């Protein structure tokens, strides 16, 4: 801005304006979602490992309708399944938190596996199973939306 003073143009000093905060770098965009995805995969893996341990050591009475369950009537089948799922979930969590691009694809597989394995609890703990599925959907969203290659 300028003003005229005695026939000459003189610039007017303006008060500094508050500048907009800098845009986050491409790598920072969605980093919270990626940390969420990594932590949730790790937590789900840890919970599956606890499920496996419980199934290996449980010696009590089994529910009557376990004979018609998805993986049969032996808890050892469930224990081995949950142990494998837990290891996959923990490995994908570790890879994702390390920033590996390959971890995105492992994470997709692990989130799907975690949601499907939660369905085995559906007849016994429906709210808990649906919570597992909802978290898996949010992890899948985080990986799909923010897990791609970052722009330079």
Rosetta constraint file for C-alpha pairs under 8 A:
AtomPair CA 1 CA 11 HARMONIC 5.89 0.50
AtomPair CA 1 CA 12 HARMONIC 5.70 0.50
AtomPair CA 1 CA 13 HARMONIC 7.94 0.50
AtomPair CA 2 CA 9 HARMONIC 6.13 0.50
AtomPair CA 2 CA 10 HARMONIC 5.49 0.50
AtomPair CA 2 CA 11 HARMONIC 4.20 0.50
AtomPair CA 2 CA 12 HARMONIC 5.33 0.50
AtomPair CA 3 CA 9 HARMONIC 5.58 0.50
AtomPair CA 3 CA 10 HARMONIC 5.49 0.50
AtomPair CA 3 CA 11 HARMONIC 6.31 0.50
AtomPair CA 3 CA 12 HARMONIC 6.59 0.50
AtomPair CA 4 CA 8 HARMONIC 5.49 0.50
AtomPair CA 4 CA 9 HARMONIC 4.55 0.50
AtomPair CA 4 CA 10 HARMONIC 6.19 0.50
AtomPair CA 5 CA 9 HARMONIC 6.20 0.50
AtomPair CA 5 CA 10 HARMONIC 6.67 0.50
AtomPair CA 24 CA 28 HARMONIC 5.92 0.50
AtomPair CA 24 CA 29 HARMONIC 6.36 0.50
AtomPair CA 25 CA 29 HARMONIC 6.64 0.50
AtomPair CA 26 CA 150 HARMONIC 6.21 0.50
AtomPair CA 26 CA 151 HARMONIC 6.10 0.50
AtomPair CA 26 CA 152 HARMONIC 7.45 0.50
AtomPair CA 27 CA 31 HARMONIC 7.08 0.50
AtomPair CA 27 CA 150 HARMONIC 5.87 0.50
AtomPair CA 27 CA 151 HARMONIC 7.54 0.50
AtomPair CA 29 CA 146 HARMONIC 7.56 0.50
AtomPair CA 30 CA 34 HARMONIC 6.46 0.50
AtomPair CA 30 CA 142 HARMONIC 7.89 0.50
AtomPair CA 30 CA 146 HARMONIC 5.46 0.50
AtomPair CA 31 CA 35 HARMONIC 6.19 0.50
AtomPair CA 31 CA 146 HARMONIC 7.52 0.50
AtomPair CA 32 CA 36 HARMONIC 6.08 0.50
AtomPair CA 33 CA 37 HARMONIC 6.08 0.50
AtomPair CA 33 CA 142 HARMONIC 5.40 0.50
AtomPair CA 33 CA 146 HARMONIC 7.23 0.50
AtomPair CA 34 CA 38 HARMONIC 6.15 0.50
AtomPair CA 34 CA 96 HARMONIC 7.64 0.50
AtomPair CA 34 CA 97 HARMONIC 7.73 0.50
AtomPair CA 34 CA 142 HARMONIC 6.10 0.50
AtomPair CA 34 CA 143 HARMONIC 6.86 0.50
AtomPair CA 34 CA 146 HARMONIC 6.89 0.50
AtomPair CA 34 CA 147 HARMONIC 6.91 0.50
AtomPair CA 35 CA 39 HARMONIC 6.03 0.50
AtomPair CA 35 CA 97 HARMONIC 6.61 0.50
AtomPair CA 36 CA 40 HARMONIC 5.98 0.50
AtomPair CA 36 CA 139 HARMONIC 7.45 0.50
AtomPair CA 37 CA 41 HARMONIC 6.08 0.50
AtomPair CA 37 CA 93 HARMONIC 7.67 0.50
AtomPair CA 37 CA 138 HARMONIC 7.64 0.50
AtomPair CA 37 CA 139 HARMONIC 4.73 0.50
AtomPair CA 37 CA 140 HARMONIC 7.91 0.50
AtomPair CA 37 CA 142 HARMONIC 6.35 0.50
AtomPair CA 37 CA 143 HARMONIC 7.23 0.50
AtomPair CA 38 CA 42 HARMONIC 6.21 0.50
AtomPair CA 38 CA 92 HARMONIC 7.54 0.50
AtomPair CA 38 CA 93 HARMONIC 4.51 0.50
AtomPair CA 38 CA 94 HARMONIC 7.13 0.50
AtomPair CA 38 CA 96 HARMONIC 5.60 0.50
AtomPair CA 38 CA 97 HARMONIC 5.60 0.50
AtomPair CA 39 CA 43 HARMONIC 6.04 0.50
AtomPair CA 39 CA 93 HARMONIC 6.52 0.50
AtomPair CA 39 CA 97 HARMONIC 7.99 0.50
AtomPair CA 40 CA 44 HARMONIC 5.94 0.50
AtomPair CA 40 CA 93 HARMONIC 7.76 0.50
AtomPair CA 40 CA 135 HARMONIC 7.33 0.50
AtomPair CA 40 CA 139 HARMONIC 7.32 0.50
AtomPair CA 41 CA 45 HARMONIC 6.05 0.50
AtomPair CA 41 CA 89 HARMONIC 5.41 0.50
AtomPair CA 41 CA 90 HARMONIC 6.48 0.50
AtomPair CA 41 CA 92 HARMONIC 6.99 0.50
AtomPair CA 41 CA 93 HARMONIC 5.17 0.50
AtomPair CA 41 CA 107 HARMONIC 7.75 0.50
AtomPair CA 41 CA 110 HARMONIC 7.58 0.50
AtomPair CA 41 CA 111 HARMONIC 7.11 0.50
AtomPair CA 41 CA 139 HARMONIC 7.71 0.50
AtomPair CA 42 CA 46 HARMONIC 6.14 0.50
AtomPair CA 42 CA 89 HARMONIC 6.07 0.50
AtomPair CA 42 CA 90 HARMONIC 4.80 0.50
AtomPair CA 42 CA 91 HARMONIC 7.94 0.50
AtomPair CA 42 CA 92 HARMONIC 7.72 0.50
AtomPair CA 42 CA 93 HARMONIC 4.95 0.50
AtomPair CA 42 CA 94 HARMONIC 7.39 0.50
AtomPair CA 43 CA 47 HARMONIC 6.15 0.50
AtomPair CA 43 CA 90 HARMONIC 7.86 0.50
AtomPair CA 44 CA 48 HARMONIC 6.13 0.50
AtomPair CA 44 CA 86 HARMONIC 7.22 0.50
AtomPair CA 44 CA 89 HARMONIC 6.77 0.50
AtomPair CA 44 CA 90 HARMONIC 7.89 0.50
AtomPair CA 44 CA 114 HARMONIC 7.28 0.50
AtomPair CA 44 CA 132 HARMONIC 7.89 0.50
AtomPair CA 45 CA 49 HARMONIC 6.21 0.50
AtomPair CA 45 CA 85 HARMONIC 7.00 0.50
AtomPair CA 45 CA 86 HARMONIC 3.98 0.50
AtomPair CA 45 CA 87 HARMONIC 6.43 0.50
AtomPair CA 45 CA 88 HARMONIC 7.33 0.50
AtomPair CA 45 CA 89 HARMONIC 4.60 0.50
AtomPair CA 45 CA 90 HARMONIC 4.95 0.50
AtomPair CA 46 CA 50 HARMONIC 6.38 0.50
AtomPair CA 46 CA 86 HARMONIC 6.31 0.50
AtomPair CA 46 CA 90 HARMONIC 7.01 0.50
AtomPair CA 47 CA 51 HARMONIC 6.23 0.50
AtomPair CA 47 CA 86 HARMONIC 7.44 0.50
AtomPair CA 48 CA 52 HARMONIC 6.13 0.50
AtomPair CA 48 CA 82 HARMONIC 5.38 0.50
AtomPair CA 48 CA 83 HARMONIC 6.51 0.50
AtomPair CA 48 CA 85 HARMONIC 6.87 0.50
AtomPair CA 48 CA 86 HARMONIC 4.85 0.50
AtomPair CA 49 CA 53 HARMONIC 6.16 0.50
AtomPair CA 49 CA 82 HARMONIC 6.51 0.50
AtomPair CA 49 CA 83 HARMONIC 5.43 0.50
AtomPair CA 49 CA 86 HARMONIC 5.25 0.50
AtomPair CA 49 CA 87 HARMONIC 7.64 0.50
AtomPair CA 50 CA 54 HARMONIC 6.08 0.50
AtomPair CA 51 CA 55 HARMONIC 6.17 0.50
AtomPair CA 51 CA 79 HARMONIC 7.06 0.50
AtomPair CA 51 CA 82 HARMONIC 6.60 0.50
AtomPair CA 51 CA 83 HARMONIC 7.96 0.50
AtomPair CA 52 CA 56 HARMONIC 6.18 0.50
AtomPair CA 52 CA 78 HARMONIC 7.12 0.50
AtomPair CA 52 CA 79 HARMONIC 4.15 0.50
AtomPair CA 52 CA 80 HARMONIC 6.66 0.50
AtomPair CA 52 CA 81 HARMONIC 7.73 0.50
AtomPair CA 52 CA 82 HARMONIC 5.19 0.50
AtomPair CA 52 CA 83 HARMONIC 5.29 0.50
AtomPair CA 53 CA 57 HARMONIC 6.34 0.50
AtomPair CA 53 CA 79 HARMONIC 6.90 0.50
AtomPair CA 53 CA 83 HARMONIC 7.99 0.50
AtomPair CA 54 CA 58 HARMONIC 5.76 0.50
AtomPair CA 54 CA 79 HARMONIC 7.75 0.50
AtomPair CA 55 CA 75 HARMONIC 5.58 0.50
AtomPair CA 55 CA 76 HARMONIC 6.42 0.50
AtomPair CA 55 CA 78 HARMONIC 6.89 0.50
AtomPair CA 55 CA 79 HARMONIC 5.08 0.50
AtomPair CA 56 CA 75 HARMONIC 7.12 0.50
AtomPair CA 56 CA 76 HARMONIC 6.01 0.50
AtomPair CA 56 CA 79 HARMONIC 5.83 0.50
AtomPair CA 62 CA 66 HARMONIC 7.02 0.50
AtomPair CA 65 CA 69 HARMONIC 6.84 0.50
AtomPair CA 66 CA 72 HARMONIC 6.91 0.50
AtomPair CA 66 CA 73 HARMONIC 5.30 0.50
AtomPair CA 67 CA 72 HARMONIC 5.79 0.50
AtomPair CA 67 CA 73 HARMONIC 4.55 0.50
AtomPair CA 68 CA 72 HARMONIC 6.64 0.50
AtomPair CA 68 CA 73 HARMONIC 7.37 0.50
AtomPair CA 69 CA 73 HARMONIC 6.85 0.50
AtomPair CA 69 CA 120 HARMONIC 7.69 0.50
AtomPair CA 70 CA 120 HARMONIC 6.68 0.50
AtomPair CA 71 CA 77 HARMONIC 6.72 0.50
AtomPair CA 71 CA 78 HARMONIC 6.71 0.50
AtomPair CA 72 CA 77 HARMONIC 7.50 0.50
AtomPair CA 74 CA 78 HARMONIC 7.20 0.50
AtomPair CA 75 CA 79 HARMONIC 6.09 0.50
AtomPair CA 76 CA 80 HARMONIC 6.18 0.50
AtomPair CA 77 CA 81 HARMONIC 6.21 0.50
AtomPair CA 78 CA 82 HARMONIC 5.99 0.50
AtomPair CA 79 CA 83 HARMONIC 6.01 0.50
AtomPair CA 80 CA 84 HARMONIC 6.20 0.50
AtomPair CA 81 CA 85 HARMONIC 6.19 0.50
AtomPair CA 82 CA 86 HARMONIC 5.86 0.50
AtomPair CA 82 CA 117 HARMONIC 7.51 0.50
AtomPair CA 83 CA 87 HARMONIC 6.23 0.50
AtomPair CA 84 CA 88 HARMONIC 6.31 0.50
AtomPair CA 85 CA 89 HARMONIC 6.13 0.50
AtomPair CA 85 CA 110 HARMONIC 7.66 0.50
AtomPair CA 85 CA 113 HARMONIC 6.89 0.50
AtomPair CA 85 CA 114 HARMONIC 6.92 0.50
AtomPair CA 85 CA 117 HARMONIC 7.71 0.50
AtomPair CA 86 CA 90 HARMONIC 6.07 0.50
AtomPair CA 87 CA 91 HARMONIC 6.02 0.50
AtomPair CA 88 CA 92 HARMONIC 6.10 0.50
AtomPair CA 88 CA 110 HARMONIC 6.29 0.50
AtomPair CA 89 CA 93 HARMONIC 6.13 0.50
AtomPair CA 89 CA 107 HARMONIC 7.68 0.50
AtomPair CA 89 CA 110 HARMONIC 5.43 0.50
AtomPair CA 89 CA 111 HARMONIC 7.60 0.50
AtomPair CA 89 CA 114 HARMONIC 7.42 0.50
AtomPair CA 90 CA 94 HARMONIC 6.22 0.50
AtomPair CA 91 CA 95 HARMONIC 6.19 0.50
AtomPair CA 92 CA 96 HARMONIC 5.92 0.50
AtomPair CA 92 CA 103 HARMONIC 5.86 0.50
AtomPair CA 92 CA 106 HARMONIC 5.76 0.50
AtomPair CA 92 CA 107 HARMONIC 5.44 0.50
AtomPair CA 92 CA 110 HARMONIC 6.81 0.50
AtomPair CA 93 CA 97 HARMONIC 6.12 0.50
AtomPair CA 93 CA 103 HARMONIC 7.95 0.50
AtomPair CA 93 CA 107 HARMONIC 7.40 0.50
AtomPair CA 94 CA 98 HARMONIC 6.22 0.50
AtomPair CA 95 CA 99 HARMONIC 6.49 0.50
AtomPair CA 95 CA 100 HARMONIC 5.68 0.50
AtomPair CA 95 CA 102 HARMONIC 7.91 0.50
AtomPair CA 95 CA 103 HARMONIC 5.24 0.50
AtomPair CA 96 CA 100 HARMONIC 5.74 0.50
AtomPair CA 96 CA 101 HARMONIC 7.71 0.50
AtomPair CA 96 CA 103 HARMONIC 4.97 0.50
AtomPair CA 96 CA 104 HARMONIC 6.68 0.50
AtomPair CA 96 CA 107 HARMONIC 7.39 0.50
AtomPair CA 99 CA 103 HARMONIC 7.48 0.50
AtomPair CA 100 CA 104 HARMONIC 7.38 0.50
AtomPair CA 101 CA 105 HARMONIC 7.71 0.50
AtomPair CA 101 CA 147 HARMONIC 7.58 0.50
AtomPair CA 101 CA 148 HARMONIC 7.41 0.50
AtomPair CA 101 CA 149 HARMONIC 7.20 0.50
AtomPair CA 102 CA 106 HARMONIC 6.55 0.50
AtomPair CA 103 CA 107 HARMONIC 5.68 0.50
AtomPair CA 104 CA 108 HARMONIC 6.27 0.50
AtomPair CA 104 CA 143 HARMONIC 6.04 0.50
AtomPair CA 104 CA 147 HARMONIC 5.99 0.50
AtomPair CA 104 CA 148 HARMONIC 7.63 0.50
AtomPair CA 105 CA 109 HARMONIC 6.41 0.50
AtomPair CA 106 CA 110 HARMONIC 5.98 0.50
AtomPair CA 107 CA 111 HARMONIC 5.85 0.50
AtomPair CA 107 CA 140 HARMONIC 7.68 0.50
AtomPair CA 107 CA 143 HARMONIC 7.32 0.50
AtomPair CA 108 CA 112 HARMONIC 6.22 0.50
AtomPair CA 108 CA 140 HARMONIC 6.00 0.50
AtomPair CA 108 CA 143 HARMONIC 7.12 0.50
AtomPair CA 109 CA 113 HARMONIC 6.05 0.50
AtomPair CA 110 CA 114 HARMONIC 5.90 0.50
AtomPair CA 111 CA 115 HARMONIC 6.17 0.50
AtomPair CA 111 CA 136 HARMONIC 5.02 0.50
AtomPair CA 111 CA 137 HARMONIC 7.46 0.50
AtomPair CA 111 CA 139 HARMONIC 6.64 0.50
AtomPair CA 111 CA 140 HARMONIC 6.36 0.50
AtomPair CA 112 CA 116 HARMONIC 6.17 0.50
AtomPair CA 112 CA 136 HARMONIC 6.85 0.50
AtomPair CA 112 CA 140 HARMONIC 7.95 0.50
AtomPair CA 113 CA 117 HARMONIC 5.98 0.50
AtomPair CA 114 CA 118 HARMONIC 6.15 0.50
AtomPair CA 114 CA 132 HARMONIC 7.48 0.50
AtomPair CA 114 CA 133 HARMONIC 7.60 0.50
AtomPair CA 114 CA 136 HARMONIC 6.75 0.50
AtomPair CA 115 CA 119 HARMONIC 6.76 0.50
AtomPair CA 115 CA 132 HARMONIC 6.20 0.50
AtomPair CA 115 CA 133 HARMONIC 4.67 0.50
AtomPair CA 115 CA 136 HARMONIC 5.76 0.50
AtomPair CA 116 CA 120 HARMONIC 7.52 0.50
AtomPair CA 116 CA 133 HARMONIC 7.80 0.50
AtomPair CA 117 CA 121 HARMONIC 7.84 0.50
AtomPair CA 118 CA 122 HARMONIC 6.96 0.50
AtomPair CA 118 CA 129 HARMONIC 5.14 0.50
AtomPair CA 118 CA 130 HARMONIC 7.75 0.50
AtomPair CA 118 CA 132 HARMONIC 6.19 0.50
AtomPair CA 118 CA 133 HARMONIC 6.82 0.50
AtomPair CA 119 CA 129 HARMONIC 6.13 0.50
AtomPair CA 121 CA 125 HARMONIC 5.66 0.50
AtomPair CA 121 CA 126 HARMONIC 6.99 0.50
AtomPair CA 121 CA 129 HARMONIC 6.04 0.50
AtomPair CA 122 CA 126 HARMONIC 4.54 0.50
AtomPair CA 122 CA 127 HARMONIC 7.93 0.50
AtomPair CA 122 CA 128 HARMONIC 7.96 0.50
AtomPair CA 122 CA 129 HARMONIC 5.51 0.50
AtomPair CA 122 CA 130 HARMONIC 7.76 0.50
AtomPair CA 125 CA 129 HARMONIC 6.12 0.50
AtomPair CA 126 CA 130 HARMONIC 6.12 0.50
AtomPair CA 127 CA 131 HARMONIC 6.16 0.50
AtomPair CA 128 CA 132 HARMONIC 6.38 0.50
AtomPair CA 129 CA 133 HARMONIC 6.34 0.50
AtomPair CA 130 CA 134 HARMONIC 6.08 0.50
AtomPair CA 131 CA 135 HARMONIC 6.21 0.50
AtomPair CA 132 CA 136 HARMONIC 6.19 0.50
AtomPair CA 133 CA 137 HARMONIC 6.22 0.50
AtomPair CA 134 CA 138 HARMONIC 6.36 0.50
AtomPair CA 135 CA 139 HARMONIC 6.18 0.50
AtomPair CA 136 CA 140 HARMONIC 6.08 0.50
AtomPair CA 137 CA 141 HARMONIC 6.18 0.50
AtomPair CA 138 CA 142 HARMONIC 6.18 0.50
AtomPair CA 139 CA 143 HARMONIC 6.20 0.50
AtomPair CA 140 CA 144 HARMONIC 6.05 0.50
AtomPair CA 141 CA 145 HARMONIC 5.87 0.50
AtomPair CA 142 CA 146 HARMONIC 5.59 0.50
AtomPair CA 142 CA 147 HARMONIC 6.70 0.50
AtomPair CA 143 CA 147 HARMONIC 4.37 0.50
AtomPair CA 143 CA 148 HARMONIC 7.44 0.50
AtomPair CA 144 CA 148 HARMONIC 7.14 0.50
